[in-house]
Amino acid sequence: MTGQAIFPWLSTALPLVGALAGRIFCRDLHQLKTSCLLWSVLSLAPIAASGVAVPEGPLLLYLLPIAAAISLLGQPVHRDHRLSWLMTMVCLGLGIGAIIHHGMFSHLFLLALLATTISLLVRHHTTLWPISWWGIGLFGLDGVGVIIAALTDPPMSFSAAFLTCVVLIPLLPFHTGYLTALTRLPGNLPSFAAVLLPGVGLHFMVAMLPTIPVTITGLVSLFALAGALYGAVKALAQTRVRLMVSYGSLSFFSVLWWFAAMSHMASSRAAVLVAAISLATCGLLIAWQVIRTRYGDDVDPLSISGLASSMPSYGVLLSLLALAAMGLPPFGVFAGLMGLLLHSPIPSLLGLLIILSAWLAASWYIMSAVQRLLFGVRRSDIRHHDVVPGEWGALVATILVLALLGLAPNDWFASTMATPSIDTSSRGIIWQR
C-alpha cells in the first residue's frame, strides 16, 4: 500500500481509535469530552493529506469532523452523555469511510453506519413515541438496499442506491427515518446526524442520479414539490422545536431534490446547499439544547419568553442562526439556493412558485419560534443563565462556517473529478434561463 493510499484509511481509523481511547476516560467526564473533541479535529489532517477526489467535491468530507466537534462542544457535561460522545466518534469514522472509500468498502461502512443508527434508536425507543418504529424500519429497509446495491448489477443496483438516497436525504414519503434520528437519538447525536446523514446521502446521490430514467426523475420532482409544501405546513403546525426544525429541513431538502431531478445531476452547488441546510439544522438543535439544559428535556417552548434581555449573548446567536436557516444572505443556505436557481433548468413555473412559497414559509415558522423565545414577557419565576463557553463556541463556530459557505467562491468547493455527460436529447426540451 502506497503512502498516499494510507491516508483514506487513516482518516477513517482515527475517529474509531478515538472512540476506543475515550473508554480510558469514562470516569472523568471532562477528559472524555476533551478527548473526543481532539480526535474529531485531528481527523481533519489525514482527510486533507489524502487528496481523495469525490464527485460532489470535498466540502462535506471536511464538514463531518467539524460538525462532530461542534455537536460535542455544545453538549453539557453529564454522565448520561458518555455513550453519545463515544458513538459520535464511531459514526464519524463510519461516515468518513462511506464517503472516502469506493466500491464494496464504501457500502460496508454505510451498512455499519445504518446498523449503528438502528441499534441506538432501538435502545432509546419509547412507547410514547411510536413513530420511532417507522424510522427504524426505514433505516432497516435502507440497509437492505445497500446490500442489494453492493451485490447486484444495474438496473437493480441503481434502484437500491436510489432507496438509500431518499432515506438519508429525506424525500417524501421516506422522510420518517431522518425525523426519527433528529428527535430520538440521545445526547448530541441528533445535531451531528443532521449533518452526517445528508452528507453521506449526497455522496451516493451524485453517482445515482445520472442513471435514473426520466420517468423516475419526473416522479421525484413531484414528490419533491409535495415534500416542500408538506414540510413547510408541518413545521408551521409544530409546537415541539425539534420537530419544527426537522420538518423545516425536509422542506429545504425537498427543494434540493427538485433541482437535482430537473437537472438530472447534483453538482458542487448542491453540496453547498446540503452543507448549509445540515449545518443550520445542527445549529438550531444545539441552540434548543441550551434551553433544554436549563429547563428540562420536556420544556414547553410556549412557557419560555423574554430571553433577549436576560440572555443577551444567546439572543444574538440565536437570531443569527435563524437568519441563516431562513435562507437569507450572506449565509450558505441563500448561496446554495441561488446557485441552484441560477444554474439549473426551470421547466415549470408552477414548481418554481411552490419552491419559493416553501422558502417564504421558512421565514414565518423560524422567526415565529425565535420571537416566542427571545421576546415577550420576561418570567421572574424561572432562572436565567446565559450561554457558557462551550455553548458559545459551538454556536459561534456554526455561524462562522455558515457565513463562509455563503461568502466563499464556488471554486473552493468544486470537485476535481470530471462531471459525467448527460444526454438531454431524450428528455425533451427544457427551458434554460
MARMAR-71850 format. One record per residue (C-alpha): residue in three letters; residue number from 1; x, y, z. Coordinates in steps of 0.5 Angstrom, whole numbers. Layout:
N
+------+-----+-------+-------+-------+
: rest :  nr :    px :    py :    pz :
+------+-----+-------+-------+-------+
:  ALA : NUM :     X :     Y :     Z :
...
+------+-----+-------+-------+-------+
END
This chain:
433
+------+-----+-------+-------+-------+
: rest :  nr :    px :    py :    pz :
+------+-----+-------+-------+-------+
:  MET :   1 :     0 :     0 :     0 :
:  THR :   2 :     3 :     7 :    -2 :
:  GLY :   3 :     4 :    13 :     3 :
:  GLN :   4 :    -2 :    16 :    -1 :
:  ALA :   5 :    -7 :    10 :     0 :
:  ILE :   6 :    -6 :    10 :     7 :
:  PHE :   7 :    -9 :    17 :     9 :
:  PRO :   8 :   -16 :    15 :     7 :
:  TRP :   9 :   -16 :     9 :    12 :
:  LEU :  10 :   -12 :    13 :    17 :
:  SER :  11 :   -18 :    19 :    16 :
:  THR :  12 :   -23 :    13 :    18 :
:  ALA :  13 :   -19 :    10 :    23 :
:  LEU :  14 :   -17 :    16 :    27 :
:  PRO :  15 :   -24 :    17 :    30 :
:  LEU :  16 :   -25 :    10 :    31 :
:  VAL :  17 :   -19 :    10 :    35 :
:  GLY :  18 :   -21 :    16 :    39 :
:  ALA :  19 :   -27 :    12 :    41 :
:  LEU :  20 :   -23 :     7 :    44 :
:  ALA :  21 :   -18 :    12 :    47 :
:  GLY :  22 :   -24 :    15 :    50 :
:  ARG :  23 :   -26 :     9 :    54 :
:  ILE :  24 :   -20 :    10 :    58 :
:  PHE :  25 :   -23 :    17 :    61 :
:  CYS :  26 :   -30 :    14 :    62 :
:  ARG :  27 :   -30 :    16 :    69 :
:  ASP :  28 :   -27 :    23 :    68 :
:  LEU :  29 :   -33 :    27 :    64 :
:  HIS :  30 :   -29 :    33 :    62 :
:  GLN :  31 :   -23 :    29 :    60 :
:  LEU :  32 :   -27 :    24 :    56 :
:  LYS :  33 :   -31 :    30 :    52 :
:  THR :  34 :   -24 :    34 :    51 :
:  SER :  35 :   -21 :    27 :    48 :
:  CYS :  36 :   -27 :    26 :    43 :
:  LEU :  37 :   -26 :    34 :    41 :
:  LEU :  38 :   -19 :    33 :    40 :
:  TRP :  39 :   -20 :    26 :    36 :
:  SER :  40 :   -25 :    29 :    32 :
:  VAL :  41 :   -21 :    35 :    30 :
:  LEU :  42 :   -15 :    31 :    29 :
:  SER :  43 :   -19 :    27 :    24 :
:  LEU :  44 :   -18 :    33 :    19 :
:  ALA :  45 :   -11 :    32 :    18 :
:  PRO :  46 :   -11 :    26 :    14 :
:  ILE :  47 :   -17 :    28 :    10 :
:  ALA :  48 :   -13 :    34 :     8 :
:  ALA :  49 :    -7 :    30 :     6 :
:  SER :  50 :   -11 :    24 :     3 :
:  GLY :  51 :   -13 :    29 :    -3 :
:  VAL :  52 :   -18 :    24 :    -5 :
:  ALA :  53 :   -23 :    27 :   -10 :
:  VAL :  54 :   -30 :    26 :    -9 :
:  PRO :  55 :   -35 :    27 :   -15 :
:  GLU :  56 :   -39 :    32 :   -10 :
:  GLY :  57 :   -33 :    36 :    -8 :
:  PRO :  58 :   -29 :    36 :    -1 :
:  LEU :  59 :   -34 :    40 :     2 :
:  LEU :  60 :   -38 :    35 :     6 :
:  LEU :  61 :   -32 :    31 :     8 :
:  TYR :  62 :   -29 :    36 :    11 :
:  LEU :  63 :   -35 :    39 :    15 :
:  LEU :  64 :   -36 :    32 :    18 :
:  PRO :  65 :   -31 :    33 :    23 :
:  ILE :  66 :   -32 :    40 :    24 :
:  ALA :  67 :   -40 :    38 :    26 :
:  ALA :  68 :   -38 :    33 :    30 :
:  ALA :  69 :   -33 :    38 :    34 :
:  ILE :  70 :   -39 :    43 :    34 :
:  SER :  71 :   -44 :    38 :    37 :
:  LEU :  72 :   -39 :    36 :    42 :
:  LEU :  73 :   -38 :    43 :    44 :
:  GLY :  74 :   -45 :    45 :    45 :
:  GLN :  75 :   -47 :    39 :    49 :
:  PRO :  76 :   -47 :    40 :    57 :
:  VAL :  77 :   -42 :    35 :    61 :
:  HIS :  78 :   -46 :    30 :    64 :
:  ARG :  79 :   -45 :    22 :    66 :
:  ASP :  80 :   -51 :    21 :    61 :
:  HIS :  81 :   -48 :    23 :    55 :
:  ARG :  82 :   -42 :    19 :    55 :
:  LEU :  83 :   -45 :    14 :    50 :
:  SER :  84 :   -47 :    19 :    46 :
:  TRP :  85 :   -40 :    22 :    46 :
:  LEU :  86 :   -37 :    16 :    44 :
:  MET :  87 :   -42 :    14 :    39 :
:  THR :  88 :   -41 :    21 :    36 :
:  MET :  89 :   -33 :    18 :    34 :
:  VAL :  90 :   -36 :    12 :    32 :
:  CYS :  91 :   -41 :    15 :    27 :
:  LEU :  92 :   -36 :    20 :    25 :
:  GLY :  93 :   -31 :    14 :    23 :
:  LEU :  94 :   -36 :    10 :    19 :
:  GLY :  95 :   -39 :    17 :    15 :
:  ILE :  96 :   -32 :    19 :    13 :
:  GLY :  97 :   -31 :    11 :    11 :
:  ALA :  98 :   -37 :    11 :     7 :
:  ILE :  99 :   -35 :    18 :     3 :
:  ILE : 100 :   -28 :    17 :     2 :
:  HIS : 101 :   -27 :    10 :     0 :
:  HIS : 102 :   -30 :     6 :    -6 :
:  GLY : 103 :   -34 :     0 :    -8 :
:  MET : 104 :   -35 :    -5 :    -3 :
:  PHE : 105 :   -31 :    -2 :     2 :
:  SER : 106 :   -36 :     4 :     2 :
:  HIS : 107 :   -42 :     0 :     2 :
:  LEU : 108 :   -39 :    -4 :     8 :
:  PHE : 109 :   -38 :     3 :    12 :
:  LEU : 110 :   -45 :     5 :    10 :
:  LEU : 111 :   -48 :    -1 :    12 :
:  ALA : 112 :   -45 :    -1 :    19 :
:  LEU : 113 :   -47 :     6 :    20 :
:  LEU : 114 :   -54 :     4 :    19 :
:  ALA : 115 :   -53 :    -1 :    24 :
:  THR : 116 :   -51 :     3 :    29 :
:  THR : 117 :   -56 :     8 :    28 :
:  ILE : 118 :   -61 :     3 :    29 :
:  SER : 119 :   -58 :     0 :    35 :
:  LEU : 120 :   -58 :     7 :    38 :
:  LEU : 121 :   -66 :     8 :    36 :
:  VAL : 122 :   -68 :     1 :    39 :
:  ARG : 123 :   -64 :     2 :    45 :
:  HIS : 124 :   -67 :     9 :    46 :
:  HIS : 125 :   -74 :     8 :    44 :
:  THR : 126 :   -80 :     9 :    48 :
:  THR : 127 :   -87 :     7 :    47 :
:  LEU : 128 :   -89 :    15 :    48 :
:  TRP : 129 :   -86 :    16 :    41 :
:  PRO : 130 :   -89 :    10 :    37 :
:  ILE : 131 :   -86 :    14 :    30 :
:  SER : 132 :   -80 :    11 :    32 :
:  TRP : 133 :   -81 :     4 :    29 :
:  TRP : 134 :   -83 :     7 :    23 :
:  GLY : 135 :   -76 :    11 :    23 :
:  ILE : 136 :   -72 :     5 :    25 :
:  GLY : 137 :   -76 :     1 :    20 :
:  LEU : 138 :   -74 :     5 :    14 :
:  PHE : 139 :   -67 :     5 :    16 :
:  GLY : 140 :   -67 :    -3 :    16 :
:  LEU : 141 :   -70 :    -2 :     9 :
:  ASP : 142 :   -64 :     2 :     7 :
:  GLY : 143 :   -59 :    -3 :    10 :
:  VAL : 144 :   -63 :    -8 :     5 :
:  GLY : 145 :   -62 :    -3 :     0 :
:  VAL : 146 :   -55 :    -2 :     1 :
:  ILE : 147 :   -53 :   -10 :     1 :
:  ILE : 148 :   -57 :   -10 :    -6 :
:  ALA : 149 :   -53 :    -5 :    -9 :
:  ALA : 150 :   -47 :    -8 :    -7 :
:  LEU : 151 :   -48 :   -15 :    -9 :
:  THR : 152 :   -53 :   -14 :   -16 :
:  ASP : 153 :   -52 :   -11 :   -22 :
:  PRO : 154 :   -55 :    -5 :   -26 :
:  PRO : 155 :   -61 :    -3 :   -26 :
:  MET : 156 :   -63 :    -7 :   -20 :
:  SER : 157 :   -57 :    -4 :   -16 :
:  PHE : 158 :   -59 :     3 :   -18 :
:  SER : 159 :   -66 :     3 :   -16 :
:  ALA : 160 :   -63 :     0 :    -9 :
:  ALA : 161 :   -58 :     6 :    -9 :
:  PHE : 162 :   -64 :    11 :   -10 :
:  LEU : 163 :   -67 :     8 :    -4 :
:  THR : 164 :   -61 :     9 :     0 :
:  CYS : 165 :   -61 :    17 :    -2 :
:  VAL : 166 :   -68 :    18 :    -1 :
:  VAL : 167 :   -68 :    16 :     6 :
:  LEU : 168 :   -61 :    19 :     8 :
:  ILE : 169 :   -63 :    26 :     5 :
:  PRO : 170 :   -70 :    26 :     7 :
:  LEU : 171 :   -76 :    26 :     1 :
:  LEU : 172 :   -83 :    25 :     2 :
:  PRO : 173 :   -85 :    19 :     4 :
:  PHE : 174 :   -79 :    17 :     6 :
:  HIS : 175 :   -77 :    22 :    11 :
:  THR : 176 :   -79 :    19 :    17 :
:  GLY : 177 :   -72 :    16 :    19 :
:  TYR : 178 :   -69 :    23 :    18 :
:  LEU : 179 :   -74 :    26 :    23 :
:  THR : 180 :   -73 :    20 :    28 :
:  ALA : 181 :   -66 :    21 :    28 :
:  LEU : 182 :   -66 :    28 :    30 :
:  THR : 183 :   -71 :    27 :    35 :
:  ARG : 184 :   -70 :    20 :    38 :
:  LEU : 185 :   -62 :    20 :    38 :
:  PRO : 186 :   -59 :    21 :    45 :
:  GLY : 187 :   -55 :    27 :    47 :
:  ASN : 188 :   -51 :    31 :    42 :
:  LEU : 189 :   -52 :    25 :    36 :
:  PRO : 190 :   -58 :    29 :    33 :
:  SER : 191 :   -55 :    35 :    32 :
:  PHE : 192 :   -49 :    31 :    29 :
:  ALA : 193 :   -54 :    26 :    25 :
:  ALA : 194 :   -57 :    33 :    22 :
:  VAL : 195 :   -50 :    33 :    18 :
:  LEU : 196 :   -48 :    26 :    18 :
:  LEU : 197 :   -54 :    23 :    14 :
:  PRO : 198 :   -55 :    28 :     9 :
:  GLY : 199 :   -47 :    29 :     7 :
:  VAL : 200 :   -47 :    21 :     6 :
:  GLY : 201 :   -53 :    21 :     2 :
:  LEU : 202 :   -51 :    26 :    -2 :
:  HIS : 203 :   -44 :    22 :    -4 :
:  PHE : 204 :   -49 :    17 :    -7 :
:  MET : 205 :   -54 :    21 :   -10 :
:  VAL : 206 :   -49 :    24 :   -14 :
:  ALA : 207 :   -47 :    17 :   -17 :
:  MET : 208 :   -54 :    15 :   -17 :
:  LEU : 209 :   -58 :    21 :   -21 :
:  PRO : 210 :   -55 :    20 :   -28 :
:  THR : 211 :   -57 :    13 :   -28 :
:  ILE : 212 :   -64 :    14 :   -26 :
:  PRO : 213 :   -69 :    14 :   -32 :
:  VAL : 214 :   -73 :    20 :   -34 :
:  THR : 215 :   -80 :    18 :   -32 :
:  ILE : 216 :   -77 :    17 :   -25 :
:  THR : 217 :   -74 :    23 :   -24 :
:  GLY : 218 :   -81 :    26 :   -26 :
:  LEU : 219 :   -84 :    23 :   -20 :
:  VAL : 220 :   -78 :    25 :   -16 :
:  SER : 221 :   -80 :    32 :   -18 :
:  LEU : 222 :   -87 :    31 :   -16 :
:  PHE : 223 :   -85 :    28 :    -9 :
:  ALA : 224 :   -80 :    34 :    -8 :
:  LEU : 225 :   -85 :    39 :    -9 :
:  ALA : 226 :   -90 :    36 :    -5 :
:  GLY : 227 :   -85 :    35 :     1 :
:  ALA : 228 :   -83 :    42 :     0 :
:  LEU : 229 :   -90 :    44 :     2 :
:  TYR : 230 :   -92 :    39 :     7 :
:  GLY : 231 :   -85 :    40 :    11 :
:  ALA : 232 :   -87 :    48 :    11 :
:  VAL : 233 :   -94 :    46 :    13 :
:  LYS : 234 :   -92 :    41 :    18 :
:  ALA : 235 :   -87 :    46 :    21 :
:  LEU : 236 :   -92 :    51 :    22 :
:  ALA : 237 :   -96 :    47 :    26 :
:  GLN : 238 :   -91 :    44 :    31 :
:  THR : 239 :   -90 :    46 :    38 :
:  ARG : 240 :   -84 :    42 :    39 :
:  VAL : 241 :   -78 :    45 :    37 :
:  ARG : 242 :   -74 :    39 :    35 :
:  LEU : 243 :   -80 :    37 :    30 :
:  MET : 244 :   -81 :    44 :    27 :
:  VAL : 245 :   -73 :    44 :    26 :
:  SER : 246 :   -74 :    37 :    23 :
:  TYR : 247 :   -80 :    39 :    18 :
:  GLY : 248 :   -76 :    45 :    16 :
:  SER : 249 :   -70 :    41 :    14 :
:  LEU : 250 :   -75 :    36 :    10 :
:  SER : 251 :   -78 :    42 :     6 :
:  PHE : 252 :   -71 :    45 :     4 :
:  PHE : 253 :   -68 :    38 :     2 :
:  SER : 254 :   -74 :    37 :    -2 :
:  VAL : 255 :   -72 :    44 :    -6 :
:  LEU : 256 :   -65 :    40 :    -7 :
:  TRP : 257 :   -69 :    34 :   -10 :
:  TRP : 258 :   -73 :    38 :   -14 :
:  PHE : 259 :   -67 :    42 :   -17 :
:  ALA : 260 :   -63 :    35 :   -18 :
:  ALA : 261 :   -69 :    32 :   -21 :
:  MET : 262 :   -69 :    37 :   -26 :
:  SER : 263 :   -62 :    38 :   -28 :
:  HIS : 264 :   -61 :    30 :   -27 :
:  MET : 265 :   -55 :    31 :   -23 :
:  ALA : 266 :   -52 :    34 :   -17 :
:  SER : 267 :   -46 :    39 :   -17 :
:  SER : 268 :   -42 :    42 :   -12 :
:  ARG : 269 :   -47 :    48 :   -11 :
:  ALA : 270 :   -52 :    42 :    -9 :
:  ALA : 271 :   -46 :    40 :    -4 :
:  VAL : 272 :   -46 :    48 :    -1 :
:  LEU : 273 :   -54 :    47 :     0 :
:  VAL : 274 :   -53 :    41 :     3 :
:  ALA : 275 :   -48 :    43 :     8 :
:  ALA : 276 :   -51 :    50 :     9 :
:  ILE : 277 :   -58 :    46 :    11 :
:  SER : 278 :   -55 :    41 :    15 :
:  LEU : 279 :   -51 :    46 :    19 :
:  ALA : 280 :   -56 :    51 :    20 :
:  THR : 281 :   -60 :    45 :    23 :
:  CYS : 282 :   -55 :    43 :    27 :
:  GLY : 283 :   -54 :    50 :    30 :
:  LEU : 284 :   -61 :    50 :    31 :
:  LEU : 285 :   -61 :    44 :    35 :
:  ILE : 286 :   -55 :    46 :    39 :
:  ALA : 287 :   -59 :    53 :    41 :
:  TRP : 288 :   -65 :    49 :    43 :
:  GLN : 289 :   -61 :    44 :    47 :
:  VAL : 290 :   -58 :    51 :    51 :
:  ILE : 291 :   -66 :    51 :    53 :
:  ARG : 292 :   -67 :    44 :    55 :
:  THR : 293 :   -60 :    44 :    59 :
:  ARG : 294 :   -63 :    50 :    63 :
:  TYR : 295 :   -71 :    48 :    64 :
:  GLY : 296 :   -71 :    40 :    62 :
:  ASP : 297 :   -72 :    36 :    56 :
:  ASP : 298 :   -79 :    36 :    56 :
:  VAL : 299 :   -80 :    44 :    57 :
:  ASP : 300 :   -86 :    47 :    53 :
:  PRO : 301 :   -83 :    53 :    49 :
:  LEU : 302 :   -89 :    57 :    50 :
:  SER : 303 :   -87 :    57 :    57 :
:  ILE : 304 :   -81 :    61 :    56 :
:  SER : 305 :   -80 :    68 :    53 :
:  GLY : 306 :   -76 :    74 :    54 :
:  LEU : 307 :   -69 :    71 :    54 :
:  ALA : 308 :   -67 :    77 :    50 :
:  SER : 309 :   -66 :    81 :    56 :
:  SER : 310 :   -64 :    76 :    61 :
:  MET : 311 :   -59 :    72 :    56 :
:  PRO : 312 :   -57 :    77 :    51 :
:  SER : 313 :   -51 :    73 :    48 :
:  TYR : 314 :   -56 :    67 :    47 :
:  GLY : 315 :   -61 :    72 :    44 :
:  VAL : 316 :   -56 :    75 :    39 :
:  LEU : 317 :   -53 :    68 :    37 :
:  LEU : 318 :   -60 :    65 :    36 :
:  SER : 319 :   -62 :    71 :    32 :
:  LEU : 320 :   -56 :    70 :    27 :
:  LEU : 321 :   -58 :    62 :    27 :
:  ALA : 322 :   -65 :    64 :    25 :
:  LEU : 323 :   -63 :    69 :    19 :
:  ALA : 324 :   -58 :    63 :    17 :
:  ALA : 325 :   -63 :    58 :    17 :
:  MET : 326 :   -69 :    62 :    14 :
:  GLY : 327 :   -64 :    63 :     7 :
:  LEU : 328 :   -62 :    70 :     8 :
:  PRO : 329 :   -55 :    73 :     6 :
:  PRO : 330 :   -50 :    73 :     7 :
:  PHE : 331 :   -50 :    65 :    10 :
:  GLY : 332 :   -50 :    59 :     6 :
:  VAL : 333 :   -57 :    57 :     5 :
:  PHE : 334 :   -58 :    63 :     1 :
:  ALA : 335 :   -52 :    62 :    -3 :
:  GLY : 336 :   -54 :    55 :    -4 :
:  LEU : 337 :   -61 :    56 :    -6 :
:  MET : 338 :   -59 :    62 :   -11 :
:  GLY : 339 :   -53 :    58 :   -14 :
:  LEU : 340 :   -58 :    52 :   -16 :
:  LEU : 341 :   -64 :    57 :   -18 :
:  LEU : 342 :   -59 :    61 :   -23 :
:  HIS : 343 :   -55 :    55 :   -26 :
:  SER : 344 :   -61 :    50 :   -26 :
:  PRO : 345 :   -66 :    49 :   -32 :
:  ILE : 346 :   -73 :    51 :   -29 :
:  PRO : 347 :   -78 :    47 :   -33 :
:  SER : 348 :   -84 :    49 :   -29 :
:  LEU : 349 :   -86 :    56 :   -27 :
:  LEU : 350 :   -91 :    53 :   -22 :
:  GLY : 351 :   -86 :    48 :   -19 :
:  LEU : 352 :   -82 :    55 :   -18 :
:  LEU : 353 :   -87 :    58 :   -15 :
:  ILE : 354 :   -88 :    52 :   -10 :
:  ILE : 355 :   -81 :    52 :    -8 :
:  LEU : 356 :   -81 :    60 :    -7 :
:  SER : 357 :   -87 :    59 :    -3 :
:  ALA : 358 :   -84 :    54 :     2 :
:  TRP : 359 :   -78 :    58 :     2 :
:  LEU : 360 :   -82 :    64 :     4 :
:  ALA : 361 :   -86 :    60 :    10 :
:  ALA : 362 :   -79 :    58 :    13 :
:  SER : 363 :   -79 :    66 :    15 :
:  TRP : 364 :   -85 :    65 :    18 :
:  TYR : 365 :   -84 :    59 :    23 :
:  ILE : 366 :   -77 :    60 :    24 :
:  MET : 367 :   -78 :    67 :    26 :
:  SER : 368 :   -84 :    66 :    30 :
:  ALA : 369 :   -81 :    61 :    34 :
:  VAL : 370 :   -75 :    65 :    36 :
:  GLN : 371 :   -79 :    71 :    37 :
:  ARG : 372 :   -83 :    67 :    42 :
:  LEU : 373 :   -77 :    65 :    46 :
:  LEU : 374 :   -73 :    72 :    46 :
:  PHE : 375 :   -79 :    77 :    46 :
:  GLY : 376 :   -85 :    78 :    50 :
:  VAL : 377 :   -86 :    78 :    58 :
:  ARG : 378 :   -80 :    76 :    62 :
:  ARG : 379 :   -81 :    71 :    67 :
:  SER : 380 :   -79 :    72 :    74 :
:  ASP : 381 :   -80 :    65 :    77 :
:  ILE : 382 :   -75 :    62 :    73 :
:  ARG : 383 :   -67 :    63 :    73 :
:  HIS : 384 :   -64 :    65 :    67 :
:  HIS : 385 :   -56 :    64 :    65 :
:  ASP : 386 :   -53 :    66 :    59 :
:  VAL : 387 :   -49 :    61 :    55 :
:  VAL : 388 :   -43 :    58 :    58 :
:  PRO : 389 :   -36 :    58 :    54 :
:  GLY : 390 :   -37 :    51 :    51 :
:  GLU : 391 :   -44 :    53 :    48 :
:  TRP : 392 :   -42 :    60 :    46 :
:  GLY : 393 :   -36 :    57 :    42 :
:  ALA : 394 :   -41 :    52 :    39 :
:  LEU : 395 :   -46 :    57 :    36 :
:  VAL : 396 :   -40 :    62 :    34 :
:  ALA : 397 :   -37 :    56 :    30 :
:  THR : 398 :   -43 :    54 :    27 :
:  ILE : 399 :   -45 :    62 :    25 :
:  LEU : 400 :   -38 :    63 :    22 :
:  VAL : 401 :   -38 :    57 :    18 :
:  LEU : 402 :   -45 :    58 :    15 :
:  ALA : 403 :   -42 :    65 :    13 :
:  LEU : 404 :   -36 :    62 :    10 :
:  LEU : 405 :   -41 :    58 :     6 :
:  GLY : 406 :   -44 :    64 :     4 :
:  LEU : 407 :   -39 :    68 :     2 :
:  ALA : 408 :   -33 :    64 :    -1 :
:  PRO : 409 :   -33 :    63 :    -8 :
:  ASN : 410 :   -36 :    56 :   -11 :
:  ASP : 411 :   -29 :    54 :   -14 :
:  TRP : 412 :   -27 :    53 :    -7 :
:  PHE : 413 :   -32 :    47 :    -6 :
:  ALA : 414 :   -32 :    45 :   -14 :
:  SER : 415 :   -30 :    37 :   -15 :
:  THR : 416 :   -23 :    36 :   -19 :
:  MET : 417 :   -27 :    30 :   -22 :
:  ALA : 418 :   -30 :    30 :   -29 :
:  THR : 419 :   -37 :    31 :   -29 :
:  PRO : 420 :   -41 :    26 :   -33 :
:  SER : 421 :   -44 :    28 :   -39 :
:  ILE : 422 :   -52 :    27 :   -39 :
:  ASP : 423 :   -55 :    26 :   -45 :
:  THR : 424 :   -61 :    31 :   -46 :
:  SER : 425 :   -64 :    29 :   -52 :
:  SER : 426 :   -68 :    24 :   -50 :
:  ARG : 427 :   -71 :    28 :   -44 :
:  GLY : 428 :   -75 :    33 :   -49 :
:  ILE : 429 :   -74 :    41 :   -49 :
:  ILE : 430 :   -72 :    44 :   -42 :
:  TRP : 431 :   -72 :    52 :   -41 :
:  GLN : 432 :   -66 :    55 :   -40 :
:  ARG : 433 :   -65 :    61 :   -37 :
+------+-----+-------+-------+-------+
END
